[in-house]
Amino acid sequence: MKNRLKVLRAERDWTQAQLADALDVSRQTINAIETGKFDPSLPLAFRAARLFDLRIEEIFHDENGPSLATEIKK
Amino acid sequence: MNQLGSPESGYESRIRTNMVRLLYWNGAWVGTCALMAFGPKVLWDRALLLTLLAVGLNVGVGVGMLLANKKYVQELDELQRKVYLNALATTVGVGLIASVPISVMSGYHVIPFKADMAYLVMLMALTFLVSMLHGTRRYR
């Protein structure tokens, strides 16, 4: 799963530590998510979306392309 | 720039507090283990009541340590809990795999020492430490 966390954080001039504090996780977790080593849980993704005032899919993208439902509709 | 809270105010400081609390409980438990092991011989000449009190104290502090550890794990974030769980799984696996052959070999005198519980505890502690370090480095 890819994400725009690093870009969104940079746009707001926040450090990893500040973002970690706002999401109530460790700085290591933020770094692991930003570098794609760790995929966050749905509750954490929702917290990030609320913090950035965006929808989850505007932050996190599935690398495997469109959903199965979209494929079926075609 | 949108200001967020200080990095020292939330998660990190809470985890540090829990870790220090856990460290104190661990130290106390090791201390009561030593008291229970050496007290009867060195301090109170095998007096049964004092030995039973030392055992009770060890169990009580052990329960405190267990609860402190539980609180520590519950408050970890999802990545750190994953690292912890992986380390725990490796530790239990290594402990299980190592304990049976060592016990059998000791029974048949294949190894020159008696299979003691302390060796298993040491092996599991080392395995946990290495697994935690490996997991932490992996997600750095």
Backbone of each chain as ProteinMPNN parsed JSONL, in Angstrom:
{"seq_chain_A": "MKNRLKVLRAERDWTQAQLADALDVSRQTINAIETGKFDPSLPLAFRAARLFDLRIEEIFHDENGPSLATEIKK", "coords_chain_A": {"N_chain_A": [[0.84, -1.198, 0.0], [0.597, 2.154, -0.947], [1.323, 5.516, 0.174], [0.595, 9.025, 0.952], [1.644, 10.265, 3.088], [4.112, 11.407, 3.872], [4.387, 13.556, 2.106], [2.104, 15.071, 2.693], [2.64, 15.691, 5.332], [4.975, 17.189, 5.044], [3.973, 19.348, 3.624], [2.588, 20.68, 5.574], [4.592, 21.339, 7.21], [5.352, 19.74, 9.365], [7.076, 17.764, 11.769], [8.23, 14.329, 11.907], [8.027, 13.447, 14.506], [6.156, 15.207, 15.61], [3.883, 14.565, 14.127], [3.615, 11.901, 14.871], [3.013, 12.235, 17.559], [0.553, 13.539, 17.378], [-0.983, 11.524, 16.289], [-0.854, 9.657, 18.204], [1.11, 7.624, 18.244], [4.342, 5.933, 17.881], [7.392, 7.594, 16.761], [8.858, 5.957, 15.17], [6.912, 4.34, 14.035], [5.556, 6.124, 12.338], [7.624, 6.682, 10.558], [8.023, 4.102, 9.49], [5.592, 3.73, 8.181], [5.627, 5.808, 6.316], [7.803, 5.041, 4.729], [6.83, 2.801, 3.616], [7.155, 0.367, 4.842], [5.441, -0.602, 6.661], [1.995, -1.191, 6.973], [-0.677, 0.768, 8.074], [-3.293, 0.161, 10.553], [-6.887, 0.125, 10.073], [-8.265, 1.86, 11.953], [-6.11, 3.608, 12.626], [-5.512, 4.687, 10.145], [-7.883, 6.079, 9.696], [-7.673, 7.971, 11.742], [-5.502, 9.432, 10.815], [-6.608, 10.425, 8.483], [-8.625, 12.068, 9.515], [-7.043, 13.918, 10.863], [-5.642, 15.186, 8.774], [-7.759, 16.144, 7.456], [-8.867, 14.825, 5.255], [-10.043, 12.302, 2.886], [-9.668, 8.768, 3.461], [-8.778, 7.402, 1.163], [-7.523, 9.408, -0.157], [-5.152, 9.596, 1.015], [-4.031, 7.046, 1.393], [-3.221, 4.5, -0.95], [-4.168, 1.636, -2.828], [-1.85, -0.586, -4.078], [-2.42, -2.553, -5.849], [-4.047, -1.796, -7.908], [-7.36, -1.135, -9.383], [-10.38, -1.943, -7.534], [-11.828, -5.236, -7.025], [-14.539, -5.18, -7.415], [-14.838, -3.005, -9.147], [-13.607, -4.048, -11.378], [-15.376, -6.107, -11.993], [-17.659, -4.66, -12.66], [-16.892, -3.6, -15.079]], "CA_chain_A": [[0.0, 0.0, 0.0], [1.353, 3.41, -0.993], [0.647, 6.599, 0.878], [1.109, 10.385, 0.756], [1.828, 10.811, 4.429], [5.313, 12.241, 3.936], [4.1, 14.791, 1.359], [1.122, 15.842, 3.468], [3.334, 16.181, 6.532], [5.91, 18.24, 4.612], [3.167, 20.525, 3.239], [2.193, 21.369, 6.806], [5.828, 21.632, 7.939], [5.356, 18.991, 10.615], [8.121, 16.737, 11.878], [7.688, 12.979, 12.165], [7.714, 13.369, 15.941], [4.895, 15.932, 15.845], [2.791, 13.77, 13.56], [3.485, 10.729, 15.738], [2.334, 12.672, 18.778], [-0.841, 13.839, 17.047], [-1.689, 10.268, 16.01], [-0.64, 8.829, 19.385], [1.959, 6.468, 17.924], [5.766, 6.263, 17.979], [7.98, 8.189, 15.557], [9.268, 4.809, 14.357], [5.735, 3.889, 13.276], [5.346, 7.09, 11.255], [8.697, 6.444, 9.585], [7.772, 2.822, 8.819], [4.449, 3.918, 7.266], [6.073, 6.678, 5.219], [8.723, 4.312, 3.842], [6.11, 1.651, 3.056], [7.532, -0.893, 5.493], [4.338, -1.034, 7.54], [0.675, -0.66, 6.627], [-1.418, 1.04, 9.31], [-4.622, -0.429, 10.71], [-7.965, 1.016, 9.627], [-8.456, 2.977, 12.905], [-5.012, 4.589, 12.517], [-5.706, 5.376, 8.855], [-8.99, 7.036, 9.919], [-7.157, 9.075, 12.572], [-4.666, 10.254, 9.918], [-7.518, 11.128, 7.574], [-9.255, 13.142, 10.299], [-6.021, 14.932, 11.164], [-5.345, 15.948, 7.564], [-9.043, 16.564, 6.909], [-8.977, 14.223, 3.922], [-10.601, 10.956, 2.923], [-8.595, 7.767, 3.571], [-8.225, 7.076, -0.162], [-6.682, 10.512, -0.613], [-3.849, 9.436, 1.684], [-3.526, 5.685, 1.151], [-3.673, 3.9, -2.21], [-3.88, 0.222, -3.031], [-0.902, -0.755, -5.194], [-2.885, -3.597, -6.768], [-4.955, -1.236, -8.898], [-8.761, -0.974, -9.017], [-10.932, -3.026, -6.724], [-12.429, -6.349, -7.738], [-15.89, -4.743, -7.79], [-14.691, -2.167, -10.341], [-13.29, -4.97, -12.48], [-16.593, -6.848, -12.329], [-18.576, -3.721, -13.313], [-16.447, -3.456, -16.469]], "C_chain_A": [[0.883, 1.259, 0.0], [0.593, 4.49, -0.219], [1.333, 7.948, 0.647], [1.417, 11.056, 2.088], [3.01, 11.785, 4.503], [5.066, 13.595, 3.259], [3.164, 15.688, 2.159], [1.76, 16.459, 4.717], [4.258, 17.354, 6.163], [5.152, 19.526, 4.248], [2.784, 21.362, 4.466], [3.397, 21.711, 7.688], [5.853, 20.97, 9.316], [6.534, 18.027, 10.602], [7.45, 15.38, 12.093], [7.251, 12.852, 13.619], [6.385, 14.068, 16.247], [3.703, 15.147, 15.314], [2.525, 12.536, 14.427], [2.703, 11.084, 17.001], [0.845, 12.922, 18.518], [-1.652, 12.565, 16.81], [-1.554, 9.261, 17.158], [0.069, 7.503, 19.049], [3.424, 6.895, 18.066], [6.258, 6.892, 16.671], [8.414, 7.081, 14.595], [8.11, 4.314, 13.478], [5.454, 4.818, 12.101], [6.382, 6.863, 10.152], [8.44, 5.156, 8.795], [6.6, 2.933, 7.835], [4.905, 4.744, 6.058], [6.97, 5.938, 4.22], [8.091, 3.04, 3.279], [6.464, 0.323, 3.691], [6.389, -1.463, 6.327], [3.042, -0.381, 7.084], [-0.132, -0.432, 7.9], [-2.76, 0.306, 9.352], [-5.665, 0.581, 10.222], [-8.216, 2.158, 10.636], [-7.354, 4.04, 12.808], [-5.121, 5.371, 11.208], [-6.825, 6.417, 8.975], [-8.507, 8.239, 10.736], [-6.32, 10.019, 11.708], [-5.556, 11.071, 8.993], [-8.203, 12.296, 8.282], [-8.272, 14.273, 10.553], [-5.741, 15.816, 9.94], [-6.614, 16.483, 6.884], [-9.205, 16.089, 5.457], [-9.689, 12.878, 4.051], [-9.435, 9.955, 2.936], [-7.934, 7.52, 2.212], [-7.416, 8.231, -0.762], [-5.29, 10.453, 0.038], [-3.218, 8.084, 1.335], [-4.097, 5.124, -0.15], [-3.273, 2.43, -2.251], [-2.982, 0.087, -4.252], [-1.405, -1.748, -6.244], [-3.939, -3.096, -7.758], [-6.377, -1.176, -8.433], [-9.296, -2.186, -8.258], [-11.563, -4.085, -7.609], [-13.818, -5.947, -8.234], [-15.841, -3.893, -9.057], [-14.427, -3.036, -11.565], [-14.541, -5.707, -12.946], [-17.563, -5.939, -13.093], [-18.214, -3.53, -14.787], [-17.002, -4.611, -17.293]], "O_chain_A": [[1.784, 1.407, 0.826], [-0.612, 4.386, 0.007], [2.483, 8.012, 0.211], [1.444, 12.283, 2.183], [2.916, 12.848, 5.117], [5.476, 14.64, 3.765], [3.388, 16.891, 2.29], [1.459, 17.59, 5.097], [4.316, 18.364, 6.864], [5.613, 20.634, 4.521], [2.674, 22.586, 4.393], [3.25, 22.291, 8.764], [6.31, 21.557, 10.297], [6.937, 17.537, 9.546], [6.265, 15.299, 12.416], [6.235, 12.228, 13.922], [5.589, 13.577, 17.047], [2.655, 15.069, 15.955], [1.377, 12.173, 14.683], [1.843, 10.326, 17.449], [-0.008, 12.564, 19.331], [-2.85, 12.52, 17.089], [-2.078, 8.15, 17.083], [-0.322, 6.43, 19.507], [3.716, 8.06, 18.334], [5.634, 6.745, 15.62], [8.349, 7.237, 13.376], [8.311, 3.922, 12.328], [5.152, 4.36, 10.999], [6.052, 6.856, 8.966], [8.617, 5.124, 7.578], [6.616, 2.303, 6.778], [4.596, 4.405, 4.916], [6.903, 6.182, 3.016], [8.741, 2.289, 2.552], [6.123, -0.734, 3.158], [6.372, -2.649, 6.655], [2.991, 0.824, 6.84], [-0.259, -1.341, 8.721], [-3.288, -0.113, 8.322], [-5.351, 1.748, 9.989], [-8.366, 3.308, 10.223], [-7.635, 5.235, 12.897], [-4.854, 6.573, 11.171], [-6.721, 7.509, 8.416], [-8.882, 9.378, 10.46], [-6.408, 11.24, 11.841], [-5.301, 12.25, 8.746], [-8.341, 13.38, 7.716], [-8.629, 15.448, 10.467], [-5.619, 17.035, 10.058], [-6.545, 17.182, 5.873], [-9.617, 16.84, 4.572], [-9.911, 12.376, 5.153], [-8.34, 10.272, 2.471], [-6.71, 7.439, 2.108], [-6.71, 8.051, -1.754], [-4.377, 11.179, -0.356], [-2.03, 7.999, 1.024], [-5.29, 5.251, -0.425], [-2.205, 2.037, -1.783], [-3.308, 0.584, -5.33], [-0.904, -1.793, -7.367], [-4.642, -3.897, -8.374], [-6.628, -1.164, -7.228], [-8.748, -3.287, -8.329], [-11.803, -3.858, -8.795], [-14.226, -6.324, -9.333], [-16.69, -4.034, -9.937], [-14.96, -2.787, -12.646], [-14.744, -5.908, -14.143], [-18.209, -6.373, -14.048], [-19.084, -3.327, -15.634], [-16.75, -4.688, -18.496]]}, "seq_chain_B": "MNQLGSPESGYESRIRTNMVRLLYWNGAWVGTCALMAFGPKVLWDRALLLTLLAVGLNVGVGVGMLLANKKYVQELDELQRKVYLNALATTVGVGLIASVPISVMSGYHVIPFKADMAYLVMLMALTFLVSMLHGTRRYR", "coords_chain_B": {"N_chain_B": [[2.558, 27.599, 9.307], [1.12, 24.726, 10.674], [0.657, 24.131, 14.023], [1.499, 21.403, 16.014], [1.191, 19.292, 18.944], [3.782, 19.088, 21.518], [6.479, 16.791, 20.947], [7.217, 15.408, 23.183], [5.031, 15.14, 24.764], [3.019, 13.158, 24.512], [2.509, 9.976, 23.397], [5.207, 8.913, 23.437], [6.274, 9.73, 25.954], [4.497, 8.501, 27.662], [4.956, 5.8, 27.125], [7.59, 5.656, 27.901], [7.356, 6.095, 30.645], [5.861, 3.821, 31.374], [7.723, 1.886, 30.703], [9.808, 2.378, 32.476], [8.48, 1.835, 34.85], [7.998, -0.89, 34.471], [10.615, -1.784, 34.436], [11.4, -1.312, 37.096], [9.695, -3.123, 38.401], [10.669, -5.51, 37.308], [13.286, -5.495, 38.323], [12.702, -5.645, 41.058], [11.509, -8.139, 41.132], [13.625, -9.847, 40.36], [15.25, -9.349, 42.54], [13.68, -10.45, 44.62], [13.732, -13.068, 43.803], [16.385, -13.73, 44.211], [16.445, -13.403, 46.97], [14.706, -15.431, 47.748], [16.125, -17.641, 46.834], [18.67, -17.55, 48.083], [18.266, -16.628, 50.667], [17.215, -18.582, 52.632], [19.532, -20.133, 53.18], [21.598, -18.28, 53.709], [20.601, -16.054, 55.176], [18.477, -16.661, 57.099], [18.779, -19.213, 58.18], [17.312, -21.464, 57.163], [14.686, -21.238, 58.223], [11.335, -22.106, 58.243], [8.98, -20.491, 58.127], [9.919, -17.952, 57.363], [11.011, -18.591, 54.906], [8.717, -19.35, 53.51], [7.436, -16.886, 53.523], [9.194, -15.437, 51.916], [8.842, -16.765, 49.505], [6.141, -16.184, 49.057], [6.324, -13.409, 48.798], [7.88, -13.261, 46.491], [6.123, -14.401, 44.599], [4.021, -12.554, 44.728], [5.276, -10.137, 43.909], [5.956, -11.026, 41.428], [3.441, -11.231, 40.203], [2.782, -8.526, 40.174], [4.762, -7.637, 38.387], [3.944, -8.969, 36.105], [1.467, -7.7, 35.612], [2.352, -5.088, 35.168], [3.812, -5.496, 32.864], [1.768, -6.266, 31.152], [0.249, -3.928, 31.0], [2.14, -2.293, 29.808], [2.429, -3.518, 27.271], [-0.182, -3.287, 26.293], [-0.381, -0.564, 25.889], [1.366, -0.049, 23.878], [1.981, 1.06, 20.496], [0.542, 0.023, 17.309], [2.568, -0.965, 15.545], [4.785, -1.385, 17.219], [3.678, -3.206, 18.926], [3.366, -5.302, 17.191], [6.038, -5.946, 16.623], [6.79, -6.746, 19.173], [5.09, -8.935, 19.558], [5.983, -10.672, 17.536], [8.574, -11.143, 18.487], [7.958, -12.413, 20.853], [6.673, -14.72, 19.912], [8.801, -15.984, 18.602], [10.45, -16.407, 20.795], [8.928, -18.147, 22.457], [8.746, -20.315, 20.723], [11.486, -21.032, 20.353], [12.107, -21.653, 22.994], [10.44, -23.851, 23.454], [11.3, -25.655, 21.468], [13.977, -25.995, 22.187], [13.883, -26.921, 24.831], [12.908, -29.612, 25.078], [14.775, -31.433, 23.641], [17.121, -30.809, 25.151], [16.41, -31.618, 27.706], [16.007, -34.364, 27.245], [18.572, -35.126, 26.366], [20.004, -34.548, 28.639], [18.915, -36.393, 30.38], [19.891, -38.776, 29.324], [22.53, -38.408, 29.755], [24.038, -37.198, 27.747], [24.812, -34.604, 27.472], [27.109, -32.626, 29.379], [26.032, -31.335, 31.598], [23.394, -30.73, 34.023], [20.02, -30.479, 32.991], [18.814, -27.521, 33.612], [16.254, -25.344, 34.818], [16.967, -22.684, 34.866], [18.757, -22.321, 32.742], [17.099, -22.497, 30.555], [15.457, -20.279, 30.965], [17.372, -18.265, 30.676], [18.129, -18.674, 27.991], [15.701, -18.097, 26.729], [15.347, -15.435, 27.459], [17.532, -14.231, 26.173], [16.915, -14.848, 23.515], [14.547, -13.403, 23.218], [15.487, -10.796, 23.528], [17.269, -10.523, 21.333], [15.449, -10.933, 19.23], [13.73, -8.751, 19.578], [15.489, -6.62, 19.079], [16.149, -7.17, 16.434], [13.618, -6.933, 15.2], [13.041, -4.234, 15.738], [15.091, -2.933, 14.35], [14.438, -3.691, 11.783], [12.142, -2.209, 11.107], [13.059, 0.342, 11.232]], "CA_chain_B": [[2.796, 26.242, 9.819], [0.154, 24.27, 11.668], [1.39, 23.63, 15.187], [1.003, 20.231, 16.721], [1.715, 19.233, 20.31], [5.19, 18.759, 21.707], [6.722, 15.369, 20.809], [7.453, 14.791, 24.491], [3.835, 15.188, 25.598], [2.05, 12.074, 24.376], [2.812, 8.552, 23.366], [6.588, 8.578, 23.816], [6.502, 9.878, 27.394], [3.68, 7.483, 28.33], [5.646, 4.519, 26.981], [8.803, 5.725, 28.728], [6.915, 5.907, 32.038], [5.503, 2.403, 31.538], [8.95, 1.092, 30.613], [10.535, 2.559, 33.745], [7.704, 1.091, 35.851], [8.262, -2.307, 34.218], [12.004, -2.019, 34.843], [11.39, -1.402, 38.563], [9.062, -4.389, 38.778], [11.618, -6.574, 36.945], [14.367, -5.451, 39.305], [12.163, -6.144, 42.335], [11.29, -9.581, 40.991], [14.955, -10.49, 40.398], [15.675, -9.247, 43.941], [12.959, -11.432, 45.458], [14.225, -14.398, 43.385], [17.659, -13.916, 44.928], [16.104, -13.565, 48.39], [14.097, -16.748, 47.892], [17.134, -18.668, 46.567], [19.814, -17.532, 49.004], [17.845, -16.271, 52.02], [17.151, -19.703, 53.579], [20.877, -20.591, 53.579], [22.502, -17.215, 54.142], [20.04, -15.044, 56.088], [17.625, -17.08, 58.228], [19.075, -20.593, 58.586], [16.237, -22.367, 56.71], [13.433, -21.121, 58.995], [10.262, -22.379, 57.279], [8.056, -19.356, 57.99], [10.577, -16.889, 56.576], [11.139, -19.099, 53.532], [7.38, -19.242, 52.903], [7.199, -15.449, 53.298], [10.017, -15.04, 50.756], [8.164, -17.327, 48.325], [4.927, -15.371, 48.868], [6.755, -12.093, 48.303], [8.309, -13.467, 45.103], [4.924, -14.589, 43.765], [3.303, -11.263, 44.723], [6.011, -9.202, 43.037], [5.833, -11.602, 40.078], [2.127, -10.815, 39.677], [2.932, -7.088, 39.885], [5.567, -7.532, 37.169], [3.08, -9.43, 35.012], [0.485, -6.645, 35.334], [3.088, -3.955, 34.591], [4.133, -5.888, 31.491], [0.509, -6.259, 30.407], [-0.072, -2.524, 30.758], [3.134, -1.807, 28.852], [2.107, -4.04, 25.937], [-1.478, -2.729, 25.868], [-0.246, 0.835, 25.48], [2.25, 0.081, 22.709], [1.224, 1.283, 19.26], [0.357, -1.223, 16.561], [3.828, -1.484, 14.996], [5.612, -1.886, 18.319], [3.021, -4.421, 19.426], [3.674, -6.349, 16.204], [7.438, -6.33, 16.87], [6.774, -7.447, 20.459], [4.415, -10.224, 19.352], [6.905, -11.517, 16.761], [9.666, -11.546, 19.381], [7.383, -13.356, 21.81], [6.438, -15.976, 19.186], [10.118, -16.606, 18.407], [10.942, -16.836, 22.114], [8.173, -19.345, 22.876], [9.162, -21.391, 19.808], [12.852, -21.465, 20.689], [12.033, -22.278, 24.317], [9.802, -25.167, 23.305], [12.163, -26.518, 20.652], [15.226, -26.286, 22.895], [13.71, -27.555, 26.14], [12.712, -31.069, 25.023], [16.039, -32.136, 23.391], [18.083, -30.638, 26.251], [15.934, -32.474, 28.787], [16.264, -35.763, 26.859], [20.026, -35.334, 26.355], [20.451, -34.535, 30.03], [18.469, -37.671, 30.942], [20.788, -39.836, 28.834], [23.896, -37.935, 30.048], [24.733, -36.826, 26.506], [25.437, -33.307, 27.754], [27.821, -32.746, 30.662], [25.392, -30.597, 32.7], [21.997, -31.066, 34.31], [19.091, -29.542, 32.346], [18.252, -26.685, 34.668], [15.261, -24.355, 34.379], [17.638, -21.38, 34.721], [19.335, -22.247, 31.387], [15.989, -22.231, 29.631], [15.068, -18.872, 31.178], [18.424, -17.435, 30.059], [18.018, -18.826, 26.537], [14.499, -17.386, 26.283], [15.591, -13.995, 27.633], [18.434, -13.812, 25.095], [16.161, -14.938, 22.259], [13.612, -12.275, 23.182], [16.278, -9.572, 23.337], [17.75, -10.498, 19.938], [14.274, -10.782, 18.364], [13.259, -7.363, 19.697], [16.453, -5.766, 18.374], [15.975, -7.451, 15.0], [12.338, -6.34, 14.786], [13.145, -2.773, 15.809], [15.956, -2.513, 13.232], [13.73, -3.974, 10.535], [11.18, -1.155, 10.8], [13.637, 1.649, 11.51]], "C_chain_B": [[1.744, 25.885, 10.875], [0.906, 23.639, 12.823], [0.711, 22.393, 15.764], [1.643, 20.236, 18.097], [3.191, 18.886, 20.359], [5.39, 17.259, 21.582], [6.898, 14.666, 22.153], [6.158, 14.588, 25.28], [2.999, 13.918, 25.582], [2.586, 10.673, 24.508], [4.19, 8.212, 23.93], [6.797, 8.656, 25.331], [5.698, 8.846, 28.178], [4.385, 6.126, 28.298], [6.906, 4.495, 27.849], [8.446, 5.491, 30.203], [6.593, 4.439, 32.306], [6.745, 1.517, 31.544], [9.747, 1.181, 31.919], [9.834, 1.772, 34.854], [7.981, -0.412, 35.716], [9.666, -2.691, 34.664], [12.102, -2.173, 36.36], [10.803, -2.734, 39.021], [9.987, -5.564, 38.468], [12.747, -6.662, 37.958], [13.923, -6.026, 40.644], [11.979, -7.655, 42.281], [12.609, -10.354, 41.055], [15.474, -10.479, 41.842], [14.993, -10.28, 44.822], [13.338, -12.87, 45.073], [15.511, -14.727, 44.142], [17.397, -14.172, 46.415], [15.573, -14.974, 48.659], [15.16, -17.857, 47.746], [18.209, -18.718, 47.654], [19.441, -17.245, 50.458], [17.84, -17.438, 52.992], [18.527, -20.166, 54.07], [21.662, -19.488, 54.286], [21.91, -16.347, 55.263], [19.277, -15.611, 57.284], [17.709, -18.589, 58.533], [17.882, -21.548, 58.357], [14.962, -22.331, 57.561], [12.254, -21.162, 58.034], [9.364, -21.163, 57.037], [8.657, -18.253, 57.109], [10.746, -17.305, 55.113], [9.805, -18.975, 52.8], [7.039, -17.774, 52.614], [7.962, -14.955, 52.073], [9.381, -15.551, 49.467], [6.915, -16.502, 48.0], [5.257, -14.005, 48.289], [7.159, -12.187, 46.819], [7.117, -13.607, 44.164], [4.165, -13.269, 43.632], [3.964, -10.262, 43.787], [5.953, -9.696, 41.587], [4.518, -11.206, 39.423], [2.159, -9.327, 39.31], [3.694, -6.863, 38.586], [4.732, -7.913, 35.941], [2.087, -8.333, 34.604], [1.145, -5.422, 34.697], [3.433, -4.241, 33.134], [2.903, -5.833, 30.598], [0.122, -4.817, 30.038], [0.867, -1.934, 29.701], [2.764, -2.237, 27.415], [0.81, -3.429, 25.406], [-1.337, -1.301, 25.346], [0.742, 1.046, 24.339], [1.403, 0.395, 21.483], [1.268, 0.013, 18.407], [1.644, -1.809, 15.983], [4.679, -2.097, 16.112], [5.008, -3.141, 18.938], [3.303, -5.597, 18.483], [5.099, -6.873, 16.417], [7.509, -7.182, 18.141], [6.186, -8.856, 20.293], [5.299, -11.187, 18.565], [8.034, -12.035, 17.641], [9.182, -12.6, 20.367], [7.163, -14.728, 21.157], [7.757, -16.719, 18.981], [10.626, -17.177, 19.727], [10.248, -18.118, 22.586], [8.591, -20.544, 22.022], [10.526, -21.938, 20.167], [12.857, -22.189, 22.039], [11.486, -23.692, 24.241], [10.718, -26.139, 22.567], [13.41, -26.931, 21.428], [15.01, -27.134, 24.139], [13.634, -29.084, 26.07], [14.028, -31.801, 24.725], [17.047, -32.012, 24.534], [17.713, -31.544, 27.415], [16.247, -33.944, 28.499], [17.762, -36.06, 26.927], [20.587, -35.378, 27.77], [20.102, -35.87, 30.698], [19.381, -38.816, 30.558], [22.261, -39.481, 29.03], [24.707, -37.644, 28.79], [25.438, -35.483, 26.698], [25.993, -33.33, 29.182], [27.165, -31.996, 31.827], [23.925, -31.002, 32.849], [21.091, -30.017, 33.642], [18.375, -28.741, 33.426], [17.294, -25.662, 34.064], [15.923, -22.994, 34.085], [18.234, -21.213, 33.323], [18.263, -21.876, 30.372], [15.539, -20.769, 29.733], [16.079, -17.942, 30.508], [18.325, -17.466, 28.536], [16.829, -18.022, 26.012], [14.682, -15.866, 26.395], [16.482, -13.466, 26.502], [17.725, -13.805, 23.746], [15.222, -13.743, 22.122], [14.343, -10.971, 22.884], [16.725, -9.434, 21.875], [16.578, -10.27, 18.974], [13.746, -9.357, 18.393], [14.181, -6.41, 18.934], [16.306, -5.924, 16.866], [14.709, -6.78, 14.476], [12.401, -4.821, 14.745], [13.985, -2.241, 14.653], [15.234, -2.647, 11.894], [12.8, -2.823, 10.118], [11.738, 0.247, 11.028], [13.565, 2.551, 10.261]], "O_chain_B": [[1.512, 26.63, 11.827], [1.701, 22.72, 12.628], [-0.503, 22.366, 15.967], [2.513, 21.055, 18.394], [3.774, 18.446, 19.368], [4.55, 16.501, 22.067], [6.74, 13.448, 22.238], [6.164, 13.949, 26.333], [2.324, 13.629, 26.57], [3.047, 10.244, 25.566], [4.325, 7.339, 24.787], [7.414, 7.771, 25.924], [6.142, 8.367, 29.222], [4.414, 5.399, 29.291], [7.249, 3.476, 28.448], [9.152, 4.776, 30.914], [6.995, 3.881, 33.326], [6.82, 0.533, 32.28], [10.288, 0.185, 32.4], [10.479, 1.132, 35.683], [8.173, -1.112, 36.71], [9.885, -3.777, 35.2], [12.802, -3.057, 36.853], [11.342, -3.389, 39.913], [10.087, -6.504, 39.256], [13.122, -7.749, 38.397], [14.65, -6.786, 41.283], [12.255, -8.362, 43.25], [12.7, -11.385, 41.72], [16.057, -11.456, 42.31], [15.632, -10.91, 45.665], [13.276, -13.777, 45.903], [15.698, -15.837, 44.639], [18.029, -15.026, 47.037], [15.93, -15.617, 49.646], [15.106, -18.874, 48.437], [18.608, -19.797, 48.092], [20.196, -17.572, 51.374], [18.401, -17.319, 54.082], [18.678, -20.545, 55.232], [22.301, -19.718, 55.313], [22.621, -15.95, 56.185], [19.415, -15.088, 58.39], [16.772, -19.156, 59.096], [17.506, -22.322, 59.237], [14.232, -23.322, 57.604], [12.175, -20.35, 57.113], [9.029, -20.844, 55.896], [7.99, -17.703, 56.232], [10.639, -16.482, 54.204], [9.749, -18.56, 51.643], [6.43, -17.46, 51.591], [7.447, -14.158, 51.289], [9.38, -14.853, 48.453], [6.658, -16.165, 46.845], [4.562, -13.507, 47.403], [6.827, -11.319, 46.012], [7.09, -13.02, 43.082], [3.72, -12.913, 42.541], [3.298, -9.62, 42.974], [5.908, -8.902, 40.647], [4.479, -10.883, 38.236], [1.634, -8.921, 38.274], [3.326, -6.007, 37.78], [4.804, -7.271, 34.893], [1.889, -8.069, 33.418], [0.578, -4.795, 33.802], [3.361, -3.357, 32.28], [2.975, -5.412, 29.443], [-0.278, -4.538, 28.908], [0.446, -1.182, 28.822], [2.786, -1.433, 26.484], [0.708, -3.095, 24.226], [-2.088, -0.881, 24.466], [0.941, 2.172, 23.882], [0.227, 0.033, 21.435], [1.952, -0.951, 18.75], [1.794, -3.03, 15.936], [5.222, -3.191, 15.961], [5.724, -4.024, 19.411], [3.459, -6.737, 18.923], [5.338, -8.08, 16.395], [8.197, -8.203, 18.182], [6.719, -9.832, 20.819], [5.362, -12.375, 18.88], [8.412, -13.204, 17.562], [9.896, -13.554, 20.678], [7.43, -15.764, 21.766], [7.826, -17.935, 19.162], [11.162, -18.284, 19.773], [10.899, -19.052, 23.054], [8.768, -21.649, 22.534], [10.713, -23.15, 20.274], [13.527, -23.209, 22.203], [12.0, -24.61, 24.879], [10.89, -27.287, 22.976], [13.849, -28.077, 21.341], [15.848, -27.972, 24.475], [14.223, -29.774, 26.902], [14.387, -32.71, 25.474], [17.746, -32.972, 24.859], [18.578, -32.163, 28.035], [16.69, -34.679, 29.381], [18.182, -37.086, 27.46], [21.512, -36.133, 28.067], [20.887, -36.409, 31.478], [19.623, -39.721, 31.356], [23.141, -40.178, 28.526], [25.925, -37.825, 28.776], [26.52, -35.254, 26.157], [25.428, -33.965, 30.073], [27.694, -32.02, 32.938], [23.309, -31.54, 31.929], [21.361, -28.819, 33.719], [17.447, -29.231, 34.07], [17.497, -25.18, 32.95], [15.502, -22.26, 33.191], [18.228, -20.112, 32.772], [18.477, -21.068, 29.468], [15.276, -20.113, 28.725], [15.706, -16.965, 29.859], [18.423, -16.434, 27.873], [16.928, -17.351, 24.985], [14.23, -15.112, 25.533], [16.226, -12.399, 25.945], [17.901, -12.892, 22.94], [15.112, -13.146, 21.051], [13.879, -10.15, 22.092], [16.579, -8.375, 21.265], [16.7, -9.508, 18.015], [13.358, -8.813, 17.359], [13.718, -5.509, 18.233], [16.333, -4.946, 16.119], [14.731, -6.135, 13.428], [11.875, -4.196, 13.824], [13.643, -1.227, 14.046], [15.4, -1.823, 10.995], [12.685, -2.505, 8.934], [10.991, 1.225, 11.021], [14.006, 3.699, 10.302]]}, "name": "protein", "num_of_chains": 2, "seq": "MKNRLKVLRAERDWTQAQLADALDVSRQTINAIETGKFDPSLPLAFRAARLFDLRIEEIFHDENGPSLATEIKKMNQLGSPESGYESRIRTNMVRLLYWNGAWVGTCALMAFGPKVLWDRALLLTLLAVGLNVGVGVGMLLANKKYVQELDELQRKVYLNALATTVGVGLIASVPISVMSGYHVIPFKADMAYLVMLMALTFLVSMLHGTRRYR"}
